[in-house]
Amino acid sequence: MRDIELVKSYQEARDNVVQFYKDLKHDSGLLKNLSRYRNWYYFPQLDMFGPSKFIGYRQMNAALYQVLQQVENNKQLKGRLVDSRKTARVLSRWFKKVEEEKYRERLHEKLSCTLELYGKRPNKRCNIFLPR
């Protein structure tokens, strides 16, 4: 398996969110996890949300994500290849957490409507991030 690199630019994260939506149409593994993701990044120019664990790694796709999930579920390998703290750290270069309650509620409702299309709801402890 290739080394897993973090994204190096906003554009790479943006490309990954587009890939995320493409893969959602065909990958039950991604669908199954929609309610588990806690950190969602909103791309207003695309009107799309992406979870940090998907958009934070370079050239991510559903097949690679599935392998990473299997590795993450292996207790001996956990944290060696994927770590949501690493993706959050790199994504913080281009995104900030939405703190203003009124705006956060609007974006949470938008995320809820998006996930509802797939029969899912956001994690109760989810955070939403916007471009800086």
C-alpha positions in Angstrom: 0.0 0.0 0.0 1.3 3.5 -0.8 2.2 5.9 1.9 -0.7 8.0 3.0 0.1 11.7 2.6 -1.9 14.6 3.9 -3.3 17.2 1.5 -0.9 20.0 0.7 -3.4 22.6 -0.6 -7.0 23.8 -0.4 -7.4 22.6 -4.0 -6.5 19.0 -3.1 -9.1 19.0 -0.3 -11.6 20.5 -2.7 -10.8 17.8 -5.3 -11.4 15.2 -2.5 -14.8 16.5 -1.6 -15.9 16.2 -5.2 -14.6 12.6 -5.2 -16.4 12.0 -2.0 -19.7 12.8 -3.5 -19.0 10.7 -6.6 -18.0 7.8 -4.5 -21.1 8.1 -2.2 -23.2 7.1 -5.2 -21.5 3.7 -5.4 -19.9 2.8 -2.1 -22.0 1.4 0.8 -19.0 1.7 3.1 -19.0 5.5 2.9 -22.8 5.6 3.3 -22.6 3.4 6.4 -20.2 5.9 8.0 -22.0 9.1 7.3 -23.5 9.4 10.8 -20.1 8.6 12.4 -18.1 11.5 11.0 -17.6 14.3 13.5 -15.7 16.9 11.6 -17.3 18.2 8.4 -15.7 20.8 6.1 -18.0 23.0 4.0 -17.0 24.2 0.5 -19.4 27.1 -0.2 -18.4 27.4 -3.9 -19.4 23.8 -4.4 -22.2 23.7 -1.8 -20.6 20.4 -0.5 -19.6 19.0 2.8 -16.7 16.5 3.3 -15.5 14.6 6.4 -11.9 15.3 7.5 -10.9 11.7 7.3 -11.7 11.6 3.6 -10.7 15.0 2.4 -7.6 15.4 4.5 -5.5 12.7 2.7 -4.1 13.2 -0.8 -5.9 11.6 -3.8 -8.5 9.9 -1.6 -11.2 7.7 -3.1 -13.6 5.1 -1.7 -11.3 2.1 -2.4 -8.4 3.6 -0.5 -10.7 4.8 2.3 -12.0 1.3 2.7 -8.5 -0.1 3.1 -7.7 2.7 5.6 -10.8 1.8 7.6 -9.7 -1.8 7.8 -6.3 -0.7 9.0 -7.9 1.6 11.6 -9.9 -1.3 12.9 -6.8 -3.4 13.5 -5.7 -2.6 17.1 -2.0 -3.3 16.3 -2.0 -0.8 13.4 -4.4 1.8 14.8 -3.1 5.3 14.4 -0.1 4.4 12.3 -1.5 5.3 8.9 -4.6 7.4 9.6 -5.3 9.8 12.3 -8.1 12.4 12.3 -6.0 14.7 14.5 -3.5 14.9 11.7 -6.2 15.7 9.1 -7.7 18.3 11.4 -4.3 19.9 11.9 -3.6 20.2 8.2 -7.1 21.3 7.3 -6.9 24.1 9.9 -4.5 25.9 7.5 -7.5 26.6 5.2 -10.6 26.2 7.5 -11.9 27.5 10.8 -14.5 26.0 13.0 -17.9 27.7 12.9 -18.4 29.2 16.3 -21.3 31.7 15.8 -24.4 29.8 16.9 -26.8 31.2 14.4 -24.5 30.4 11.4 -23.6 27.0 12.9 -27.3 26.1 13.2 -27.9 27.1 9.5 -25.0 25.0 8.3 -26.0 22.1 10.6 -29.4 22.2 9.0 -27.9 22.2 5.6 -25.7 19.2 6.5 -28.7 17.4 7.9 -30.6 17.9 4.7 -27.6 16.6 2.7 -27.2 13.5 4.8 -31.0 12.9 4.8 -30.7 12.3 1.1 -28.8 9.2 2.0 -31.0 8.2 4.9 -28.5 9.5 7.5 -28.3 12.2 10.2 -25.2 14.1 11.4 -23.4 12.9 14.5 -24.7 14.7 17.5 -21.2 16.0 18.3 -20.4 17.1 14.8 -18.3 20.2 14.1 -18.6 22.2 10.9 -15.6 24.2 9.4 -15.6 26.9 6.8 -12.8 28.2 4.6 -10.8 31.0 6.2 
